[in-house]
Amino acid sequence: MIGTTEGVVDDCVRLALQETAVGRGFTDPAQTTRDLAAVGLMLDNVRRQVSAAALPPGPRPLVLAGHETDGRTHRAIVCDARRLADGRDLAWVGFFGVKRRDVDSAPLTVRDEELIQEFPGHPGILSYSSLELGDGDWGNLILLDGEEAREHWRVSERHAYAVRELAPRHYSDVRLHQGILPGGVRARGAAVLRRTKYYDYRDAVTWRAEREWPL
């Protein structure tokens, strides 16, 4: 899932570059370093798929499921291989959330599958990756045809419901990273992080913060 709550929230806190919010360890910049390592794994997998001699025939989105060497599930959903590899810059979003252990996560899985079926109606969504992180948590990476595509995705009612209702119910906290990928997947450059948004759902009123990263 990629999204955050639009419900009742505190005013947004602006975090300094190396600041960790008191009592909110998920805002530690070291967590972002680990997230970016996972983003790199997902990006490398998309590169391998797009660089293959020929992707399997069939309708799009094309679901390509596999495993890391340590057995973790790693799925890539390719919607537009041509645009991914055409050398133009891409936008990306990374979603990393800690699930509530006492809540059944089945509704998240159902909504995730429903959202994937909507991808053809959002041509700016180029690929969507999910990487198992352990303890029931996952990281997600979505590659987009520019910033406008991200805003277009927000108009999906199913996505809005996941953001508004499911995220606060199923996660204790979330990190949402946004950035660019210069030259697309063929350029083999690192994903450039521009900002991170933080959401803490543990209280009745959602706490949120943002951090801008130097380019």
SVG drawing of the C-alpha trace seen along z (x, -y; Angstrom):
<svg xmlns="http://www.w3.org/2000/svg" viewBox="-14 -23 38 42">
<polyline fill="none" stroke="black" stroke-width="0.4" points="0.0,0.0 1.1,-3.5 -0.7,-6.2 -1.3,-8.1 -4.2,-9.2 -6.2,-12.3 -8.2,-12.2 -7.6,-14.1 -3.9,-15.1 -1.7,-17.4 0.1,-20.3 3.0,-19.0 6.4,-19.0 9.4,-20.0 12.4,-17.8 16.0,-18.9 18.3,-16.8 19.6,-14.5 16.7,-15.0 14.8,-12.1 11.4,-13.1 11.2,-12.4 9.4,-9.1 9.1,-8.4 12.1,-6.2 10.7,-5.5 11.8,-9.0 15.5,-8.2 17.4,-9.0 19.1,-5.6 15.7,-4.1 15.7,-6.0 19.1,-4.5 17.7,-1.0 14.6,-2.0 16.8,-3.2 18.7,0.1 15.3,1.8 14.4,-0.7 17.7,0.2 16.9,3.9 13.5,3.3 14.9,0.9 17.5,3.4 14.8,6.0 12.8,3.7 16.0,3.1 16.6,6.8 13.0,7.3 13.0,4.4 16.5,5.3 15.4,8.9 15.5,10.0 11.7,10.3 9.2,9.9 6.6,12.7 3.7,12.1 0.3,11.3 -1.9,8.4 -0.5,5.6 0.0,5.1 2.4,8.0 3.0,9.6 6.5,11.0 6.8,12.8 10.1,14.2 12.3,14.5 15.5,13.0 18.4,15.4 17.3,15.4 13.8,16.5 12.0,13.2 9.2,12.7 9.8,10.0 7.2,9.0 7.4,6.6 4.4,5.5 5.4,3.9 2.9,1.7 5.0,-0.1 8.4,1.3 9.0,-1.0 8.6,-4.2 10.6,-2.8 13.6,-2.4 13.3,-5.3 16.0,-7.4 13.7,-10.1 13.6,-10.9 11.0,-9.1 9.4,-10.0 9.3,-7.4 7.5,-6.9 8.5,-4.4 6.1,-3.2 7.4,-1.6 5.0,-1.0 5.0,1.0 1.8,3.1 -0.2,3.5 0.4,7.1 -3.0,7.5 -5.0,6.6 -5.8,9.0 -4.0,7.7 -6.3,9.5 -8.1,6.3 -4.8,4.7 -4.1,7.7 -7.6,7.5 -7.3,3.7 -3.8,4.1 -5.1,6.5 -8.0,4.2 -5.7,1.3 -3.5,3.2 -6.5,3.9 -6.9,0.2 -3.5,-0.5 -4.5,-0.5 -6.7,-3.5 -3.7,-5.3 -1.1,-5.2 1.4,-7.2 2.0,-4.2 4.9,-2.4 5.7,0.3 4.9,1.3 7.2,3.5 6.7,5.2 9.6,6.6 9.1,8.6 11.1,7.1 10.4,9.5 8.0,9.6 5.1,9.2 6.2,5.8 6.8,4.9 8.4,2.1 6.8,0.8 8.2,-1.1 6.2,-2.8 7.8,-4.3 5.8,-7.0 5.8,-9.1 6.5,-12.4 4.9,-14.2 1.6,-14.7 1.1,-10.9 1.4,-10.7 -1.4,-13.3 -3.5,-11.5 -3.3,-8.3 -4.7,-10.2 -8.1,-10.6 -8.7,-6.8 -11.5,-6.3 -10.1,-2.8 -6.8,-4.5 -8.4,-7.3 -10.2,-4.7 -7.0,-2.9 -5.3,-6.1 -8.2,-7.4 -9.4,-4.2 -7.0,-1.3 -3.7,-2.9 -4.6,-4.2 -6.3,-1.0 -3.5,1.4 -0.3,-0.6 1.3,-2.1 3.6,-4.3 4.6,-5.0 7.4,-6.6 6.6,-7.8 9.6,-8.7 9.4,-10.8 12.1,-11.4 13.3,-11.2 15.2,-8.6 17.4,-10.5 17.5,-8.9 15.0,-6.1 15.9,-2.5 18.4,-2.1 20.6,-4.9 21.5,-2.6 21.8,-5.6 20.6,-5.7 17.2,-6.9 17.4,-10.5 15.4,-11.2 13.8,-14.6 11.5,-14.4 10.1,-12.0 6.7,-12.2 6.1,-10.6 2.8,-9.4 2.2,-8.1 -1.2,-6.5 -0.8,-5.3 -3.0,-8.1 -6.5,-9.3 -5.0,-12.3 -2.5,-11.4 1.0,-12.9 2.8,-13.8 6.2,-15.3 8.2,-16.0 11.9,-16.2 13.5,-17.7 16.7,-16.0 19.6,-17.9 20.0,-17.1"/>
</svg>
